[in-house]
């Protein structure tokens, strides 16, 4: 693993009950420049979070005092801006899907490749530190607000409202919506979405994008004039600015 300036300023909360695994992971992370706080239980993790807010949480699902999925949802509700990566030996697709639904930013299966873990941590920290740059052209200034139907995206405040009511989105859902809205009525491929939202194209495989798109659609459906997100089979997704054009949905 390589050192980076980002690692030198990042603190990772490692929630892992197995001492040997925790020691190995902590050594690897610290050798890359990260500061590591270790918690062996859900209760210890909450205690650490009462004292300081880490840059990222690495969370195992198998904990002695609580269900890791329940803890993930609880931590996300209390510390919305702290990204969570689930790192678990569970090979059940249900756990992966539920982790994403409950607010996890990524899921790494055990045993994992060291380089892959480093890349995923870097990508998540990069997303958390700044939003993906949107190409507005050389002669254009960045748009501060964008309105599509009843949907209003405030890029400066990173807030979204629907029909003048705040729309509560997770950081991942916000990045998805912002990316799609920046290219409204154009098809954004799964690979492009993965690169812009997750930081690496490998996230385009599996059900990661589908899970977040489904949750985002459900939240947009709360409004009467919200732009729909439609699937373009074999390509990706598009945000349709005119609700009357939803007949193209796959």
N, C-alpha and C positions, 0 to 999 in steps of 0.2 A: 504494500500500500504506500502511496506517495503522500508527502506532506503538501499542504496547500494553505494559502492565506486564510481561506474560509474556515478550515479546520482549526487553525490557531485561535480563533475567536468563538468557537462553537462548543457548547456544553451539551452532552448527550446523557439523558437519563436512561440507563439500561435496567429494564425490569425483567429479571431472569432468576428463577429459584434454584437452578442447578449450579452449585459453586464452581465446578470445573469449567462448564460452559461460560459462565459469567466471567471467570478469570481470563479465559482465552479471548473472549470478545473484547473485554476491557483492555487487555494488553495490545490487541490489534488496533483498536481505536486510538489508544493513547500514543502508539508508535506513529500514527498518522497525524498527531498534533491535537486531537480532540481531548477535551476535559471530560471525564466520565464520572457520573454519579451512579452508584449501584443500589438497587432496591430488590430484595428477594421476595417481597410480597406486595399485594395491592395496597395494603395499609401503609407500608413503608414508602411506596411510590407517592401516595397522597401526602405523607408527612414531608417528603423532600420538596414537593410542589408548593407546600405552604411557606417554605423558606426562600425558594428561588424558582424562576421560570427558565427551564432549559431551552436550548435551540431546537431540540428534537427528542422524541421519545422512541426508544426501541423496546417493543412490548412483546413478551412471550404470552401465548394464550393459556398455557398450562401452569397455573399458579395455585399454591396450597390454600389460599384463603378466599379466592374469588374467581369467577369465570372471567377470563381475559377479554371476552367480547363485551361483557357488562362493564368491565373496567374501562375499556376503550371508549365506549359511549359516554361514561361518566367523566372521564378526563377531557374528552372533546367538548363536552358541554360547559366545563369549568374553565378550560384553557383553549379556546377555539383557535387561537393563532399559533399554537404549538403543533407542528406536524407530528404525526404518529406513523411509524412503520411497524407493522406486525411481523415478527420473526418467529415462526412456529414450525414444529415438526408435523403438525396436522396436515394430512394429505386430502382432507375432505374439501371438495369444491364449495360446500355450504359455508365452511368457515371463512374461506377467501372472500366469497360474495358478501357474507354478513359483515366482515371486517370493513369492507369498502362502504357498505350501506350505513354503518355506524360511525363513519367519519375518518377511518384510517386513510392515510395518503398513499400507502403502498403495502405490499405483502411479499415477504421473502420466505420461501420454504426452506426448512432444514433437511438435510445438510445443505449449506449454501457455498457458493464460490466466493472467495475473499474479494476478488476484483469486482464481482457483480455487486456485492454488498456495498463496497466503497462507492461504486458508480451510482447506485440508487440513493445512498445517503447524500452524496454530493448533489444529485439532481433535485432531491426534495428540499435541501437547504437552499439551493439556488432559487427554487420557486418561491420559497417562503420569504427570501430576502428582497425579491423584486419581481414585478410582473413581467411576463414575456413582452419583448418589444414588438410593437405592431408597425409595419412599414406603411407610413402615410405618404410616401413620395417625397422627393427632395424639396418641393416648393410649398409643402403643406405643414401646418402646425398641428400638433397632437390635439385631438378632439377631447374637450373636458367632459362633455356630456353627450350621450347618444340616446335618442328616443326612437323606438320602433313600436307603433301602436300605443298601447298603454304602458309599455315597458320603458323605463328610464334607467340608464346605466350612468352613474356618476363615477368617472374613472379616477378623479382625484381622491375622492373619499372611499373609493372601492365599495360603494353602496348601490343597491338595486331596489327600485320600487316598481310596483305594478298597480296601476290605477290609483296612484298617490298613497299606496300603502307599502310599507317596507317589506321586502321579500327576503326572508332569511335563507341565505345560501352558505354552504360550506366553502372554504377557500378553493377547493377543487372545482366545485360547481360554478363558482364565480369565474374562474379561469376558463372553463369550458364555454360559458355564456359569452364572455368577453371575446374569445377567439372566434366563435361563430358569428357574433354580432358585427365584428370588424369586417367580416366578409359576407354580410347578409345577402341572401339569394344565390350565393355561390356554393358549390359543393366543396366541403373541406374533407380531405381524405382522412382516414383513420390514422395514417402515419403522420400527417401534418398535425392533427389534433394531439397525438401522443407527444410529438416533439415540442409543441408549444405549451402543453398543459403539464406534462410529466417530465419533460426534459430529455427523453430518449424514445426512439421509435419502437422499441420492444414492447412498450406498454400498449401498442395497438393490437397485440395478439390477446387471445383469451376474452374474458367478459368484463374486464376492468372498465373500458369505455362505455359498454352497453349499460352497466349498472348505474354509472353516474348520469348518463344521458336519460335513463328511465326516471331517476329521481328528479332531475332537472325538469323534465317534461311535466311530471306530476305537480311540481310547484308552479310552473308557468300556467298550468291548466286552471289555477285558482282565479285567474283573471278572465274577463269577457272578451278582451281584445288584445290578448297576448300573442306574439308571433310564435307559431308552432315550429318545432324542430322535427324535420322529416328525414327518414332514412332513404338513402339512394343506394339500392342494393348493389353490392360489389365495389362501392366507391367510398362512401362515408356518410356525412350528415350535412344538412344545410338549415339555416334559420331563415324562414320565409317571412319577408316583411309584410306581405299582403295575405291575410288569413284566408281570402277567397281562393288562393292558389293551392290549398292543401290537398287538392285532388291528385297531386303528383306524389303524394306520400306512398312509400312502398308498403 
